[in-house]
Amino acid sequence: MTDVATRTWDGMTIPAAGTYRLDQAHKRIGFLSRHMMVSPVRGEFAEATAQISVAEDPLLSSVTATIEAASITTGSLDRDTHLKSADFLDVERFPNLEYRSTGIEWKRNEDPIFQWARLRSSRLGGRGRSHISPPQPDSPSGRFVLTGELTVKGITRAVELQVNYGGARQDPYGQNIFGFSATAEINREDYGLLWNVALESGGVLVGKTVQIEIAGEAIHQA
């Protein structure tokens, strides 16, 4: 076992600079859409790779990812076949979805309760001295915004991922890892995924908004 490759940055324990790759055994590249305007349908892409370059300045780090379109699964064979067809992902012509980050921003603690306390303190201060001090967060925020470009069916659009950093440590096998989760929201029609059916009662069969749900671990590469 070697020393854990971590360091401290603004009160957080973060991974040492270097190249990290997505752990295939600990990942989920998922999504959620709506069927008939009322019920959520979840799915995921079973095959995906990602490389994360952690910089000395963590805010200069970057990510690239490749997702195999044909690995989509939603728990329904018929639905999966349709999603792979030219109506949607057209996996024969466009075998991969690609993501490339373009920047990263740290979201400092701005919980609504802190904003409310500051506002209340300010208002009371206008009527006399206030004895209320805004509460302080117990730990630094592990939330980041990762800006980047997502390419689907040859169409590239800007996407912001809301990232929650989970921490860094050494696993039982001596590998230096860190964990994370991320979410985003896209309009599938922006990527040419236009197929739909209008409902007699109003609305459409397949929702246009897709919520992206990502979770995983990254392993340091020697």
Buried (B, 14 or more C-beta within 10 A) or exposed (E): EEEBBBBEBEEBBBBBBBEBBBBEEBBEBBBBBBEBEEEEBEBBBBBBBBBBBBEEEBEEBBBBBBBBBBBBEBEEEEBBEBBBEEEBBBBEEBEBBBBBBEEBEBEEEEEEEBEEBBEEBEEEEEEEEEEEEBEEEEEEBBBBBBEBEBBBBEEBEEBBBBBBBBBBBBEEEEBBBBBBBBBBEBEBEBBBBEBBEEEEEEEEEBBBEBBBBBBBBBBBEE
